[in-house]
Amino acid sequence: MARTIDYGKLMHRAMRSLIQNVLHDIEANGLPGAHHFFITFDT
C-alpha cells in the first residue's frame, strides 16, 4: 500500500508548535507595548 502524506496532521503540529513558541517568547520577554490576547478552549 502506498504511503500518503497527511497534510492536515502536519499543519496541526506546525500550528501547535508555533503557538508554543510564541507563548514561550511571551513568558521570557512579555508582550510588546499595550498588547494583550485571549485564550479560549473549545471542548
N, CA, C, O and CB atoms as a CASP TS submission, in Angstrom:
PFRMAT TS
TARGET T0000
AUTHOR 0000-0000-0000
METHOD Language model
MODEL 1
PARENT N/A
ATOM      1  N   MET     1       0.840  -1.177   0.000  1.00  0.00           N
ATOM      2  CA  MET     1       0.000   0.000   0.000  1.00  0.00           C
ATOM      3  C   MET     1       0.887   1.244   0.000  1.00  0.00           C
ATOM      4  O   MET     1       1.889   1.299   0.713  1.00  0.00           O
ATOM      5  CB  MET     1      -0.957  -0.004   1.217  1.00  0.00           C
ATOM      6  N   ALA     2       0.523   2.214  -0.783  1.00  0.00           N
ATOM      7  CA  ALA     2       1.305   3.442  -0.898  1.00  0.00           C
ATOM      8  C   ALA     2       1.155   4.290   0.362  1.00  0.00           C
ATOM      9  O   ALA     2       0.064   4.420   0.919  1.00  0.00           O
ATOM     10  CB  ALA     2       0.872   4.246  -2.138  1.00  0.00           C
ATOM     11  N   ARG     3       2.243   4.846   0.784  1.00  0.00           N
ATOM     12  CA  ARG     3       2.247   5.749   1.933  1.00  0.00           C
ATOM     13  C   ARG     3       1.791   7.124   1.472  1.00  0.00           C
ATOM     14  O   ARG     3       2.174   7.581   0.395  1.00  0.00           O
ATOM     15  CB  ARG     3       3.658   5.822   2.592  1.00  0.00           C
ATOM     16  N   THR     4       0.972   7.784   2.286  1.00  0.00           N
ATOM     17  CA  THR     4       0.495   9.116   1.925  1.00  0.00           C
ATOM     18  C   THR     4       1.011  10.137   2.930  1.00  0.00           C
ATOM     19  O   THR     4       1.439   9.789   4.031  1.00  0.00           O
ATOM     20  CB  THR     4      -1.051   9.151   1.862  1.00  0.00           C
ATOM     21  N   ILE     5       0.963  11.384   2.534  1.00  0.00           N
ATOM     22  CA  ILE     5       1.366  12.483   3.408  1.00  0.00           C
ATOM     23  C   ILE     5       0.099  13.092   3.991  1.00  0.00           C
ATOM     24  O   ILE     5      -0.769  13.560   3.254  1.00  0.00           O
ATOM     25  CB  ILE     5       2.218  13.560   2.636  1.00  0.00           C
ATOM     26  N   ASP     6      -0.001  13.084   5.308  1.00  0.00           N
ATOM     27  CA  ASP     6      -1.174  13.627   5.996  1.00  0.00           C
ATOM     28  C   ASP     6      -0.935  15.119   6.251  1.00  0.00           C
ATOM     29  O   ASP     6      -0.465  15.509   7.320  1.00  0.00           O
ATOM     30  CB  ASP     6      -1.454  12.858   7.344  1.00  0.00           C
ATOM     31  N   TYR     7      -1.267  15.947   5.253  1.00  0.00           N
ATOM     32  CA  TYR     7      -1.011  17.384   5.348  1.00  0.00           C
ATOM     33  C   TYR     7      -1.784  18.036   6.493  1.00  0.00           C
ATOM     34  O   TYR     7      -1.278  18.962   7.127  1.00  0.00           O
ATOM     35  CB  TYR     7      -1.372  18.060   4.038  1.00  0.00           C
ATOM     36  N   GLY     8      -2.984  17.573   6.763  1.00  0.00           N
ATOM     37  CA  GLY     8      -3.760  18.114   7.874  1.00  0.00           C
ATOM     38  C   GLY     8      -3.059  17.911   9.204  1.00  0.00           C
ATOM     39  O   GLY     8      -3.004  18.821  10.030  1.00  0.00           O
ATOM     40  N   LYS     9      -2.527  16.720   9.407  1.00  0.00           N
ATOM     41  CA  LYS     9      -1.799  16.405  10.640  1.00  0.00           C
ATOM     42  C   LYS     9      -0.523  17.238  10.737  1.00  0.00           C
ATOM     43  O   LYS     9      -0.184  17.733  11.812  1.00  0.00           O
ATOM     44  CB  LYS     9      -1.459  14.900  10.699  1.00  0.00           C
ATOM     45  N   LEU    10       0.178  17.391   9.629  1.00  0.00           N
ATOM     46  CA  LEU    10       1.397  18.201   9.619  1.00  0.00           C
ATOM     47  C   LEU    10       1.101  19.659   9.954  1.00  0.00           C
ATOM     48  O   LEU    10       1.840  20.284  10.716  1.00  0.00           O
ATOM     49  CB  LEU    10       2.083  18.111   8.255  1.00  0.00           C
ATOM     50  N   MET    11       0.029  20.202   9.394  1.00  0.00           N
ATOM     51  CA  MET    11      -0.345  21.591   9.673  1.00  0.00           C
ATOM     52  C   MET    11      -0.758  21.760  11.133  1.00  0.00           C
ATOM     53  O   MET    11      -0.421  22.762  11.763  1.00  0.00           O
ATOM     54  CB  MET    11      -1.489  22.038   8.745  1.00  0.00           C
ATOM     55  N   HIS    12      -1.479  20.793  11.665  1.00  0.00           N
ATOM     56  CA  HIS    12      -1.899  20.852  13.065  1.00  0.00           C
ATOM     57  C   HIS    12      -0.677  20.886  13.984  1.00  0.00           C
ATOM     58  O   HIS    12      -0.623  21.682  14.921  1.00  0.00           O
ATOM     59  CB  HIS    12      -2.804  19.646  13.414  1.00  0.00           C
ATOM     60  N   ARG    13       0.292  20.028  13.716  1.00  0.00           N
ATOM     61  CA  ARG    13       1.531  20.011  14.511  1.00  0.00           C
ATOM     62  C   ARG    13       2.279  21.335  14.389  1.00  0.00           C
ATOM     63  O   ARG    13       2.790  21.859  15.379  1.00  0.00           O
ATOM     64  CB  ARG    13       2.443  18.849  14.065  1.00  0.00           C
ATOM     65  N   ALA    14       2.341  21.871  13.177  1.00  0.00           N
ATOM     66  CA  ALA    14       3.054  23.132  12.950  1.00  0.00           C
ATOM     67  C   ALA    14       2.390  24.279  13.708  1.00  0.00           C
ATOM     68  O   ALA    14       3.080  25.103  14.307  1.00  0.00           O
ATOM     69  CB  ALA    14       3.109  23.455  11.449  1.00  0.00           C
ATOM     70  N   MET    15       1.068  24.339  13.687  1.00  0.00           N
ATOM     71  CA  MET    15       0.356  25.409  14.395  1.00  0.00           C
ATOM     72  C   MET    15       0.533  25.284  15.902  1.00  0.00           C
ATOM     73  O   MET    15       0.698  26.293  16.589  1.00  0.00           O
ATOM     74  CB  MET    15      -1.135  25.386  14.041  1.00  0.00           C
ATOM     75  N   ARG    16       0.502  24.070  16.423  1.00  0.00           N
ATOM     76  CA  ARG    16       0.720  23.873  17.862  1.00  0.00           C
ATOM     77  C   ARG    16       2.127  24.298  18.246  1.00  0.00           C
ATOM     78  O   ARG    16       2.328  24.912  19.294  1.00  0.00           O
ATOM     79  CB  ARG    16       0.483  22.401  18.256  1.00  0.00           C
ATOM     80  N   SER    17       3.099  23.976  17.406  1.00  0.00           N
ATOM     81  CA  SER    17       4.479  24.367  17.665  1.00  0.00           C
ATOM     82  C   SER    17       4.629  25.885  17.622  1.00  0.00           C
ATOM     83  O   SER    17       5.324  26.465  18.457  1.00  0.00           O
ATOM     84  CB  SER    17       5.421  23.712  16.650  1.00  0.00           C
ATOM     85  N   LEU    18       3.983  26.526  16.659  1.00  0.00           N
ATOM     86  CA  LEU    18       4.037  27.981  16.541  1.00  0.00           C
ATOM     87  C   LEU    18       3.468  28.640  17.796  1.00  0.00           C
ATOM     88  O   LEU    18       4.076  29.559  18.344  1.00  0.00           O
ATOM     89  CB  LEU    18       3.266  28.453  15.291  1.00  0.00           C
ATOM     90  N   ILE    19       2.315  28.178  18.249  1.00  0.00           N
ATOM     91  CA  ILE    19       1.687  28.745  19.445  1.00  0.00           C
ATOM     92  C   ILE    19       2.570  28.524  20.663  1.00  0.00           C
ATOM     93  O   ILE    19       2.719  29.422  21.493  1.00  0.00           O
ATOM     94  CB  ILE    19       0.295  28.125  19.678  1.00  0.00           C
ATOM     95  N   GLN    20       3.153  27.348  20.777  1.00  0.00           N
ATOM     96  CA  GLN    20       4.046  27.051  21.895  1.00  0.00           C
ATOM     97  C   GLN    20       5.249  27.993  21.888  1.00  0.00           C
ATOM     98  O   GLN    20       5.634  28.506  22.939  1.00  0.00           O
ATOM     99  CB  GLN    20       4.515  25.585  21.835  1.00  0.00           C
ATOM    100  N   ASN    21       5.841  28.224  20.733  1.00  0.00           N
ATOM    101  CA  ASN    21       6.989  29.124  20.631  1.00  0.00           C
ATOM    102  C   ASN    21       6.620  30.552  20.999  1.00  0.00           C
ATOM    103  O   ASN    21       7.384  31.230  21.686  1.00  0.00           O
ATOM    104  CB  ASN    21       7.564  29.088  19.224  1.00  0.00           C
ATOM    105  N   VAL    22       5.458  31.017  20.553  1.00  0.00           N
ATOM    106  CA  VAL    22       5.002  32.371  20.881  1.00  0.00           C
ATOM    107  C   VAL    22       4.802  32.513  22.386  1.00  0.00           C
ATOM    108  O   VAL    22       5.226  33.509  22.973  1.00  0.00           O
ATOM    109  CB  VAL    22       3.691  32.701  20.133  1.00  0.00           C
ATOM    110  N   LEU    23       4.160  31.531  23.017  1.00  0.00           N
ATOM    111  CA  LEU    23       3.921  31.607  24.457  1.00  0.00           C
ATOM    112  C   LEU    23       5.223  31.564  25.252  1.00  0.00           C
ATOM    113  O   LEU    23       5.345  32.250  26.267  1.00  0.00           O
ATOM    114  CB  LEU    23       3.011  30.469  24.897  1.00  0.00           C
ATOM    115  N   HIS    24       6.189  30.777  24.811  1.00  0.00           N
ATOM    116  CA  HIS    24       7.500  30.758  25.477  1.00  0.00           C
ATOM    117  C   HIS    24       8.187  32.124  25.358  1.00  0.00           C
ATOM    118  O   HIS    24       8.792  32.605  26.317  1.00  0.00           O
ATOM    119  CB  HIS    24       8.401  29.652  24.869  1.00  0.00           C
ATOM    120  N   ASP    25       8.091  32.737  24.188  1.00  0.00           N
ATOM    121  CA  ASP    25       8.689  34.056  23.984  1.00  0.00           C
ATOM    122  C   ASP    25       8.016  35.101  24.873  1.00  0.00           C
ATOM    123  O   ASP    25       8.691  35.945  25.463  1.00  0.00           O
ATOM    124  CB  ASP    25       8.585  34.472  22.506  1.00  0.00           C
ATOM    125  N   ILE    26       6.696  35.043  24.969  1.00  0.00           N
ATOM    126  CA  ILE    26       5.971  35.986  25.826  1.00  0.00           C
ATOM    127  C   ILE    26       6.335  35.758  27.287  1.00  0.00           C
ATOM    128  O   ILE    26       6.473  36.715  28.050  1.00  0.00           O
ATOM    129  CB  ILE    26       4.447  35.846  25.627  1.00  0.00           C
ATOM    130  N   GLU    27       6.489  34.509  27.678  1.00  0.00           N
ATOM    131  CA  GLU    27       6.879  34.198  29.049  1.00  0.00           C
ATOM    132  C   GLU    27       8.242  34.819  29.367  1.00  0.00           C
ATOM    133  O   GLU    27       8.439  35.368  30.450  1.00  0.00           O
ATOM    134  CB  GLU    27       6.919  32.669  29.267  1.00  0.00           C
ATOM    135  N   ALA    28       9.165  34.730  28.432  1.00  0.00           N
ATOM    136  CA  ALA    28      10.523  35.230  28.649  1.00  0.00           C
ATOM    137  C   ALA    28      10.622  36.744  28.520  1.00  0.00           C
ATOM    138  O   ALA    28      11.369  37.377  29.265  1.00  0.00           O
ATOM    139  CB  ALA    28      11.471  34.580  27.673  1.00  0.00           C
ATOM    140  N   ASN    29       9.875  37.339  27.577  1.00  0.00           N
ATOM    141  CA  ASN    29      10.070  38.750  27.244  1.00  0.00           C
ATOM    142  C   ASN    29       8.855  39.635  27.477  1.00  0.00           C
ATOM    143  O   ASN    29       8.961  40.858  27.380  1.00  0.00           O
ATOM    144  CB  ASN    29      10.474  38.863  25.828  1.00  0.00           C
ATOM    145  N   GLY    30       7.720  39.052  27.779  1.00  0.00           N
ATOM    146  CA  GLY    30       6.490  39.824  27.932  1.00  0.00           C
ATOM    147  C   GLY    30       5.939  40.232  26.577  1.00  0.00           C
ATOM    148  O   GLY    30       6.556  40.005  25.537  1.00  0.00           O
ATOM    149  N   LEU    31       4.765  40.838  26.617  1.00  0.00           N
ATOM    150  CA  LEU    31       4.143  41.321  25.387  1.00  0.00           C
ATOM    151  C   LEU    31       4.658  42.713  25.056  1.00  0.00           C
ATOM    152  O   LEU    31       4.874  43.516  25.963  1.00  0.00           O
ATOM    153  CB  LEU    31       2.607  41.332  25.516  1.00  0.00           C
ATOM    154  N   PRO    32       4.859  43.015  23.783  1.00  0.00           N
ATOM    155  CA  PRO    32       5.318  44.355  23.414  1.00  0.00           C
ATOM    156  C   PRO    32       4.195  45.381  23.564  1.00  0.00           C
ATOM    157  O   PRO    32       3.050  45.112  23.200  1.00  0.00           O
ATOM    158  CB  PRO    32       5.847  44.361  21.971  1.00  0.00           C
ATOM    159  N   GLY    33       4.521  46.534  24.092  1.00  0.00           N
ATOM    160  CA  GLY    33       3.537  47.617  24.190  1.00  0.00           C
ATOM    161  C   GLY    33       2.353  47.249  25.056  1.00  0.00           C
ATOM    162  O   GLY    33       2.486  46.539  26.053  1.00  0.00           O
ATOM    163  N   ALA    34       1.197  47.741  24.663  1.00  0.00           N
ATOM    164  CA  ALA    34      -0.031  47.516  25.430  1.00  0.00           C
ATOM    165  C   ALA    34      -0.853  46.374  24.830  1.00  0.00           C
ATOM    166  O   ALA    34      -2.081  46.383  24.912  1.00  0.00           O
ATOM    167  CB  ALA    34      -0.873  48.801  25.482  1.00  0.00           C
ATOM    168  N   HIS    35      -0.190  45.413  24.239  1.00  0.00           N
ATOM    169  CA  HIS    35      -0.893  44.301  23.607  1.00  0.00           C
ATOM    170  C   HIS    35      -1.418  43.317  24.650  1.00  0.00           C
ATOM    171  O   HIS    35      -0.909  43.244  25.768  1.00  0.00           O
ATOM    172  CB  HIS    35       0.030  43.580  22.623  1.00  0.00           C
ATOM    173  N   HIS    36      -2.422  42.581  24.272  1.00  0.00           N
ATOM    174  CA  HIS    36      -2.965  41.506  25.091  1.00  0.00           C
ATOM    175  C   HIS    36      -3.561  40.453  24.159  1.00  0.00           C
ATOM    176  O   HIS    36      -3.730  40.694  22.964  1.00  0.00           O
ATOM    177  CB  HIS    36      -4.038  42.046  26.101  1.00  0.00           C
ATOM    178  N   PHE    37      -3.870  39.313  24.704  1.00  0.00           N
ATOM    179  CA  PHE    37      -4.516  38.290  23.898  1.00  0.00           C
ATOM    180  C   PHE    37      -5.463  37.485  24.772  1.00  0.00           C
ATOM    181  O   PHE    37      -5.351  37.489  25.997  1.00  0.00           O
ATOM    182  CB  PHE    37      -3.471  37.371  23.228  1.00  0.00           C
ATOM    183  N   PHE    38      -6.385  36.803  24.136  1.00  0.00           N
ATOM    184  CA  PHE    38      -7.352  35.953  24.808  1.00  0.00           C
ATOM    185  C   PHE    38      -7.081  34.508  24.414  1.00  0.00           C
ATOM    186  O   PHE    38      -6.804  34.214  23.252  1.00  0.00           O
ATOM    187  CB  PHE    38      -8.810  36.368  24.454  1.00  0.00           C
ATOM    188  N   ILE    39      -7.163  33.619  25.381  1.00  0.00           N
ATOM    189  CA  ILE    39      -7.042  32.191  25.108  1.00  0.00           C
ATOM    190  C   ILE    39      -8.407  31.572  25.379  1.00  0.00           C
ATOM    191  O   ILE    39      -8.964  31.729  26.465  1.00  0.00           O
ATOM    192  CB  ILE    39      -5.911  31.516  25.987  1.00  0.00           C
ATOM    193  N   THR    40      -8.937  30.873  24.392  1.00  0.00           N
ATOM    194  CA  THR    40     -10.218  30.192  24.566  1.00  0.00           C
ATOM    195  C   THR    40     -10.028  28.700  24.330  1.00  0.00           C
ATOM    196  O   THR    40      -9.129  28.278  23.603  1.00  0.00           O
ATOM    197  CB  THR    40     -11.292  30.770  23.605  1.00  0.00           C
ATOM    198  N   PHE    41     -10.873  27.931  24.942  1.00  0.00           N
ATOM    199  CA  PHE    41     -10.827  26.481  24.795  1.00  0.00           C
ATOM    200  C   PHE    41     -12.169  26.008  24.264  1.00  0.00           C
ATOM    201  O   PHE    41     -13.215  26.360  24.809  1.00  0.00           O
ATOM    202  CB  PHE    41     -10.483  25.783  26.145  1.00  0.00           C
ATOM    203  N   ASP    42     -12.142  25.227  23.223  1.00  0.00           N
ATOM    204  CA  ASP    42     -13.347  24.659  22.635  1.00  0.00           C
ATOM    205  C   ASP    42     -13.394  23.192  23.030  1.00  0.00           C
ATOM    206  O   ASP    42     -12.685  22.364  22.458  1.00  0.00           O
ATOM    207  CB  ASP    42     -13.372  24.836  21.074  1.00  0.00           C
ATOM    208  N   THR    43     -14.227  22.875  24.003  1.00  0.00           N
ATOM    209  CA  THR    43     -14.278  21.494  24.491  1.00  0.00           C
ATOM    210  C   THR    43     -15.594  20.850  24.148  1.00  0.00           C
ATOM    211  O   THR    43     -15.816  19.686  24.480  1.00  0.00           O
ATOM    212  CB  THR    43     -14.055  21.443  25.994  1.00  0.00           C
TER
END
